[in-house]
Amino acid sequence: MSDRPAYRVSSVRAMLAELDRQFPDAARRLRDEIPSEVFVSVRDALSLTWLDAVVHHQIADWIYRALGADDYRVLWRHAFLEMVRLPLFRPMTEGAIRLFGATPASLARWTARGYTLATRDLGTMTLVVDDAAERRLVIDVDGYPPALAASGSNVVATAGSFDGYLDLTGVTGDVTVTANEPERGFARYQIRWNQR
């Protein structure tokens, strides 16, 4: 097994499934431009298989450039909602909601664990502020490989995934990237939500 930075292949599948659903024209262009062996390796791998982060970014960065930041973030909002239904994440998600309640904070409390299940050697994700009274969270991602962070697609995808927290818990709110330092692989996200 390689020790290179990697994502679970299930995350790439979720991204591609959402691309097919929401942006079929872009999906067709992607399949014309990305070598077919990349798609074969994703299609034929088991969901828990590690996919080299460089290959993941080959696909993700193309999609990011093709869609632009806003649509790419929407794509990842929906991809996150699909991913939490997968057997790898569903028990953790349901458990967090049962234990802590259906709030973005309940999901954020398992974020670091979920990140380590979905990624390998792609830095850390840490809940640094959990302010229930203000309904505000701050989550840091630190140590993401700078060469992969350069495009910015990872920061937008992560923000989109955190947007999914709002959907999953049935609240309205906003997710803001408050710091982005790709040269050191650091990003900070603030999640705020309204009371139901």
C-alpha positions as CSV (number, residue, x, y, z in Angstrom):
1,M,0.0,0.0,0.0
2,S,1.3,3.4,-0.9
3,D,1.8,6.0,1.9
4,R,1.1,8.9,-0.4
5,P,-1.7,11.4,0.4
6,A,-5.1,9.9,-0.6
7,Y,-8.8,10.1,-0.6
8,R,-11.3,7.2,-0.3
9,V,-12.5,6.4,-3.8
10,S,-16.1,6.9,-2.5
11,S,-15.5,10.7,-2.3
12,V,-14.5,10.9,-6.0
13,R,-17.5,8.7,-6.9
14,A,-19.8,11.1,-5.0
15,M,-18.3,14.1,-6.7
16,L,-18.7,12.4,-10.2
17,A,-22.3,11.3,-9.4
18,E,-23.3,14.8,-8.5
19,L,-21.6,16.2,-11.6
20,D,-23.6,13.8,-13.7
21,R,-26.9,14.8,-11.9
22,Q,-26.4,18.5,-11.8
23,F,-24.1,19.4,-14.6
24,P,-24.4,16.7,-17.3
25,D,-22.7,18.8,-20.1
26,A,-19.7,19.4,-17.9
27,A,-19.6,15.6,-17.0
28,R,-19.5,14.7,-20.7
29,R,-16.6,17.2,-21.3
30,L,-14.7,15.9,-18.3
31,R,-14.9,12.3,-19.7
32,D,-13.6,13.6,-23.0
33,E,-10.6,15.4,-21.5
34,I,-9.5,13.1,-18.6
35,P,-7.8,9.9,-19.6
36,S,-10.3,7.0,-19.6
37,E,-8.0,4.9,-17.4
38,V,-8.6,7.4,-14.5
39,F,-12.3,6.7,-14.7
40,V,-11.8,2.9,-15.0
41,S,-9.6,2.9,-11.8
42,V,-12.4,4.9,-10.0
43,R,-15.2,2.7,-11.3
44,D,-13.4,-0.6,-10.6
45,A,-12.1,0.1,-7.1
46,L,-13.9,-0.8,-4.0
47,S,-15.5,2.1,-2.1
48,L,-12.9,1.9,0.7
49,T,-10.0,1.8,-1.6
50,W,-7.5,4.7,-1.4
51,L,-7.2,6.9,-4.5
52,D,-4.0,8.9,-4.8
53,A,-4.8,12.6,-3.9
54,V,-3.0,13.7,-7.1
55,V,-5.5,11.7,-9.2
56,H,-8.4,13.0,-7.1
57,H,-7.2,16.6,-7.8
58,Q,-6.7,15.9,-11.5
59,I,-10.5,15.3,-11.6
60,A,-11.5,17.8,-8.9
61,D,-9.5,20.7,-10.2
62,W,-10.8,20.1,-13.7
63,I,-14.4,20.2,-12.4
64,Y,-13.6,23.3,-10.3
65,R,-12.2,25.1,-13.3
66,A,-15.2,24.1,-15.5
67,L,-17.9,25.0,-13.0
68,G,-16.4,27.9,-11.2
69,A,-16.3,28.2,-7.4
70,D,-20.1,28.8,-6.8
71,D,-21.3,25.7,-8.7
72,Y,-18.4,23.6,-7.5
73,R,-19.4,24.4,-3.9
74,V,-23.0,23.4,-4.6
75,L,-21.8,20.2,-6.1
76,W,-19.9,19.4,-2.9
77,R,-22.9,20.3,-0.7
78,H,-24.9,17.6,-2.4
79,A,-21.9,15.2,-2.6
80,F,-21.5,15.5,1.2
81,L,-25.2,14.6,1.7
82,E,-24.7,11.5,-0.5
83,M,-21.5,10.5,1.3
84,V,-23.0,10.6,4.8
85,R,-25.5,8.0,3.6
86,L,-22.6,5.5,2.8
87,P,-22.0,2.6,5.2
88,L,-18.6,4.1,6.2
89,F,-20.2,7.4,7.5
90,R,-23.9,6.7,8.2
91,P,-23.4,5.1,11.6
92,M,-21.2,8.0,12.7
93,T,-23.6,10.6,11.4
94,E,-26.7,9.0,12.9
95,G,-24.8,8.5,16.2
96,A,-23.7,12.1,16.4
97,I,-27.2,13.3,15.8
98,R,-28.7,10.9,18.4
99,L,-26.0,11.8,21.0
100,F,-25.7,15.6,20.5
101,G,-28.9,16.5,18.6
102,A,-29.6,17.6,15.1
103,T,-27.4,20.7,14.9
104,P,-24.3,21.6,12.8
105,A,-22.4,21.4,16.1
106,S,-23.3,17.7,16.6
107,L,-21.9,16.9,13.2
108,A,-18.8,19.1,13.8
109,R,-18.0,17.1,16.9
110,W,-17.3,14.0,14.7
111,T,-15.7,16.0,11.8
112,A,-12.1,15.2,12.8
113,R,-12.9,11.5,12.9
114,G,-14.8,11.5,9.6
115,Y,-11.9,13.4,8.0
116,T,-9.4,10.7,9.1
117,L,-11.7,8.0,7.7
118,A,-12.1,9.7,4.3
119,T,-8.5,11.0,3.8
120,R,-4.9,9.8,4.4
121,D,-2.0,12.2,5.0
122,L,-4.0,15.2,4.0
123,G,-3.5,17.2,7.2
124,T,-5.9,17.5,10.1
125,M,-9.3,18.9,10.7
126,T,-10.0,20.4,14.1
127,L,-13.0,21.9,15.8
128,V,-11.5,25.0,17.4
129,V,-14.7,26.9,18.5
130,D,-18.0,25.3,19.5
131,D,-20.2,28.1,20.8
132,A,-23.7,26.8,21.3
133,A,-25.0,30.1,22.7
134,E,-24.0,31.9,19.5
135,R,-24.7,28.9,17.2
136,R,-21.2,29.3,15.8
137,L,-18.4,26.9,15.0
138,V,-14.9,27.3,13.7
139,I,-13.1,24.4,12.1
140,D,-9.5,24.5,10.9
141,V,-7.9,22.3,8.2
142,D,-4.1,22.4,8.6
143,G,-1.3,20.5,6.9
144,Y,-3.1,20.0,3.5
145,P,-0.3,19.4,1.0
146,P,0.5,22.9,-0.5
147,A,1.0,21.6,-4.0
148,L,-2.6,20.2,-3.9
149,A,-4.0,23.3,-2.2
150,A,-2.8,25.7,-4.8
151,S,-5.9,25.4,-7.0
152,G,-8.2,26.2,-4.2
153,S,-10.7,23.4,-5.1
154,N,-10.2,21.7,-1.7
155,V,-11.2,24.8,0.2
156,V,-14.3,25.3,-1.8
157,A,-15.2,21.6,-1.6
158,T,-14.8,21.6,2.2
159,A,-17.0,24.7,2.5
160,G,-19.6,23.0,0.3
161,S,-19.5,20.0,2.6
162,F,-20.0,22.2,5.6
163,D,-23.0,23.8,3.8
164,G,-24.4,20.2,3.8
165,Y,-24.3,20.3,7.6
166,L,-27.0,23.0,7.5
167,D,-29.1,20.9,5.1
168,L,-28.7,17.7,7.0
169,T,-29.8,19.3,10.3
170,G,-32.6,21.3,8.8
171,V,-31.3,24.8,9.7
172,T,-30.5,27.9,7.7
173,G,-27.2,29.7,8.1
174,D,-23.9,30.3,6.4
175,V,-20.4,28.9,6.0
176,T,-17.6,31.4,5.5
177,V,-14.0,30.7,4.7
178,T,-12.3,33.1,7.1
179,A,-8.7,32.2,6.3
180,N,-7.1,30.5,3.3
181,E,-3.3,30.0,3.2
182,P,-2.6,27.4,0.5
183,E,1.2,27.9,0.8
184,R,1.0,26.2,4.2
185,G,-2.1,24.1,3.6
186,F,-4.3,25.9,6.1
187,A,-7.9,27.0,5.9
188,R,-10.4,28.2,8.6
189,Y,-14.1,27.9,8.3
190,Q,-16.9,29.5,10.3
191,I,-20.3,28.0,10.4
192,R,-23.2,30.0,11.8
193,W,-26.8,28.9,11.9
194,N,-30.2,30.2,12.9
195,Q,-32.5,28.7,15.6
196,R,-35.3,26.6,14.2
